[in-house]
Amino acid sequence: MIPHLVTFHFYEELEQLPPFHPDKTEDVPIVSSFRRQLATADGVIICTPEYAFGVPGVLKNALDWVVSTGEFNEKPVAVISASPLTSGGDKALESLLHTLTALGTIKDENSSLSIPTVKKKINEQGQITDEDTYKKLQLLLGHLMMAIEKQKGNKEG
Ligand SMILES: Cc1cc2nc3c(=O)[nH]c(=O)nc-3n(C[C@H](O)[C@H](O)[C@H](O)COP(=O)(O)O)c2cc1C
C-alpha cells in the first residue's frame, strides 16, 4: 500500500504545547521542535475525533502555533475524522479543512476521509477490519503520496 521508503513519525506532544498567544514571541523549545518536525516532513496526516462538533482544542492550538511561521504552507496533507456516531465527525473535519486552507496546505476533494461508526470497523488491537474503510484509506494515502511526489518535483524545478 505504502512504498517502503516512507517513514512515519507520530507526533505525541500535542497536549504539552502551551496555549497559543500571538504576543508570545520568545523561543519556546517545544514549539520550536514542533515547527521543525513539521518543516522537515514531506507530508502530514491528521486523524481526529470530534468534540462538541469541533476539533479537539489541543489540535486547533497546535495549528494556531504555525499560522504565522508557515510550516504548513504548501505542505501536502491527508485529513481523517473518525467517530462512533454515524456523522463520522464531519463537522470537525469541515472545520479542520477550513483551518488547513488558512494555513495554505496542499489538498483537494480527495485529501480527506470521514469514518462513521468507527468502533464497528476496528478490532481491539486498533486494526481496521472493515474492507471498505481499508480501501478508502489506501486511496487517501495513495493520493497523499502522489501529492508529495508532485510537490517535490515542483520544488526541484
Ligand atoms: C465531551 C465529548 C464530546 C463529544 N462530542 C462529539 C461530537 O460532537 N461528535 C462526535 O462524533 N463524537 C463526539 N464525542 C465522541 C468522541 O468523538 C469519542 O468519544 C472519541 O472518538 C473517543 O473515543 P473513545 O470512546 O474510544 O475514547 C464526544 C465525546 C466527548 C467525551
The ligand as an SDF file (V2000), in Angstrom:
LIG
                    3D

 31 33  0  0  0  0  0  0  0  0999 V2000
  -17.1410   15.7910   25.6720 C   0  0  0  0  0  0  0  0  0  0  0  0
  -17.3210   14.9340   24.4690 C   0  0  0  0  0  0  0  0  0  0  0  0
  -17.8910   15.4850   23.3390 C   0  0  0  0  0  0  0  0  0  0  0  0
  -18.0450   14.7170   22.1950 C   0  0  0  0  0  0  0  0  0  0  0  0
  -18.5960   15.2890   21.0760 N   0  0  0  0  0  0  0  0  0  0  0  0
  -18.7210   14.5600   19.9530 C   0  0  0  0  0  0  0  0  0  0  0  0
  -19.2300   15.1610   18.7610 C   0  0  0  0  0  0  0  0  0  0  0  0
  -19.5760   16.3210   18.7130 O   0  0  0  0  0  0  0  0  0  0  0  0
  -19.2960   14.3940   17.6460 N   0  0  0  0  0  0  0  0  0  0  0  0
  -18.8980   13.0690   17.6460 C   0  0  0  0  0  0  0  0  0  0  0  0
  -18.9790   12.4420   16.5970 O   0  0  0  0  0  0  0  0  0  0  0  0
  -18.4030   12.4810   18.7660 N   0  0  0  0  0  0  0  0  0  0  0  0
  -18.3150   13.1810   19.9060 C   0  0  0  0  0  0  0  0  0  0  0  0
  -17.8050   12.6150   21.0360 N   0  0  0  0  0  0  0  0  0  0  0  0
  -17.3190   11.2320   20.9560 C   0  0  0  0  0  0  0  0  0  0  0  0
  -15.8300   11.2470   20.7460 C   0  0  0  0  0  0  0  0  0  0  0  0
  -15.5310   11.6050   19.4390 O   0  0  0  0  0  0  0  0  0  0  0  0
  -15.2740    9.8710   21.0380 C   0  0  0  0  0  0  0  0  0  0  0  0
  -15.5110    9.6790   22.3680 O   0  0  0  0  0  0  0  0  0  0  0  0
  -13.8130    9.8470   20.6980 C   0  0  0  0  0  0  0  0  0  0  0  0
  -13.7360    9.4250   19.3860 O   0  0  0  0  0  0  0  0  0  0  0  0
  -13.0050    8.9790   21.6360 C   0  0  0  0  0  0  0  0  0  0  0  0
  -13.3690    7.6500   21.5220 O   0  0  0  0  0  0  0  0  0  0  0  0
  -13.2220    6.6190   22.7200 P   0  0  0  0  0  0  0  0  0  0  0  0
  -14.5950    6.4170   23.2220 O   0  0  0  0  0  0  0  0  0  0  0  0
  -12.6420    5.4350   22.0410 O   0  0  0  0  0  0  0  0  0  0  0  0
  -12.3060    7.2180   23.7090 O   0  0  0  0  0  0  0  0  0  0  0  0
  -17.6470   13.3500   22.1840 C   0  0  0  0  0  0  0  0  0  0  0  0
  -17.0820   12.8150   23.3370 C   0  0  0  0  0  0  0  0  0  0  0  0
  -16.9300   13.5780   24.4700 C   0  0  0  0  0  0  0  0  0  0  0  0
  -16.3290   12.9480   25.7030 C   0  0  0  0  0  0  0  0  0  0  0  0
  1  2  1  0
  2  3  1  0
  2 30  2  0
  3  4  2  0
  4  5  1  0
  4 28  1  0
  5  6  2  0
  6  7  1  0
  6 13  1  0
  7  8  2  0
  7  9  1  0
  9 10  1  0
 10 11  2  0
 10 12  1  0
 12 13  2  0
 13 14  1  0
 14 15  1  0
 14 28  1  0
 15 16  1  0
 16 17  1  0
 16 18  1  0
 18 19  1  0
 18 20  1  0
 20 21  1  0
 20 22  1  0
 22 23  1  0
 23 24  1  0
 24 25  2  0
 24 26  1  0
 24 27  1  0
 28 29  2  0
 29 30  1  0
 30 31  1  0
M  END
$$$$
